[in-house]
């Protein structure tokens, strides 16, 4: 008889065979697809990355050839290339430092990247191979350091531009100084706007700043964007020199062509202030604030006008608004020092102007205020040193030369004081705001020349 019960275990196992077989086939199919698709995805991703690398604005710094004398000390061509890369980055940092807001806005996202090629296989190396295949010329800085009568000379070239720097006169132990002098010349060719700001921030003598910037306008074939920046920086230099009429001419033209640029409108306002046009200056400041609500520097301009009108307490409130937004702005610090000086708070003013000179050691206005504070402290030598530094930084500043005349007069050097006054008057029409100061100096000379009076 065949009535024994069926084996449940056997029956259950036999029922799962089709399901297991289907799962195995599914897994095998998944693996086949995976092995077919993944290499394609990887290849596509690699191609995308290489294309992006090709399209990036990247400039390579090739090994810089050096004399055997330097190579023997460890300064190989590769090491010097890395040091040049460091100096290129340092030149950029000078311009885009935290306290310099305007260039940060202008230069955002426009700068090329620099690198030193890495030996071996890398994404950049693959991009270079692709460039060569497609005939795309690489952007590469190359050059050499040579010994010329025991002095180092650096020559740099940029592919497509030829020689871009030829700098010499450095001692054998001044390799870093030589590279620091050459690095900005790279920016001059690849990013003129940054180079222009570098000149304005580092050259230190305003007449030299304007001379170098004018040379850029005449010789460097700038595009319209870079040309606007260079012209504005020439105007800025005139403002720093107290040359209101010259600054006004530049900013008036810039505003006419760029009416919605708040920075240009503000520059024109500062020129109006120097010319004694206080109402017009305030109108420009109001317009600049409307165009650029975040421009904290507008508070400085407004405070200057309020101070010129004699309301020192209100001027102090206004300048503090700007400093609350940006406590390390040297122009605002100097203006607050001027207001405190007018309020008789000389010690506070002195601390502020000294701090301002830490951030902007080339500021003629800050050196001038420091000289006036020293005069108030009866420190004739200190006053003369500060005023002399102001004239060195701004050789055509009427304000600076009048301040130096006062310092000479205070120390009893009347002939030199008169010479400084005459030099101040030789720069052109006297601004209205300085007429009373000139009258006081002339009166003092008259009294000294006629003891009976």
Secondary structure as UniProt FT lines:
FT   HELIX           8..55
FT   STRAND          58..61
FT   HELIX           68..71
FT   TURN            72..74
FT   HELIX           77..95
FT   TURN            98..99
FT   HELIX           101..107
FT   TURN            108..110
FT   STRAND          113..115
FT   HELIX           123..134
FT   STRAND          140..148
FT   TURN            149..150
FT   STRAND          151..158
FT   TURN            159..161
FT   STRAND          162..170
FT   TURN            172..173
FT   HELIX           175..190
FT   HELIX           192..202
FT   HELIX           206..219
FT   HELIX           224..240
FT   TURN            241..242
FT   HELIX           244..257
FT   TURN            259..260
FT   HELIX           262..274
FT   TURN            275..276
FT   HELIX           278..291
FT   TURN            293..294
FT   TURN            296..297
FT   HELIX           298..308
FT   TURN            309..310
FT   HELIX           312..325
FT   TURN            327..328
FT   HELIX           330..342
FT   TURN            343..344
FT   HELIX           346..359
FT   TURN            361..362
FT   HELIX           364..376
FT   TURN            377..378
FT   HELIX           380..393
FT   TURN            395..396
FT   HELIX           398..410
FT   TURN            411..412
FT   HELIX           414..425
FT   TURN            426..427
FT   HELIX           432..434
FT   HELIX           435..449
FT   TURN            451..452
//
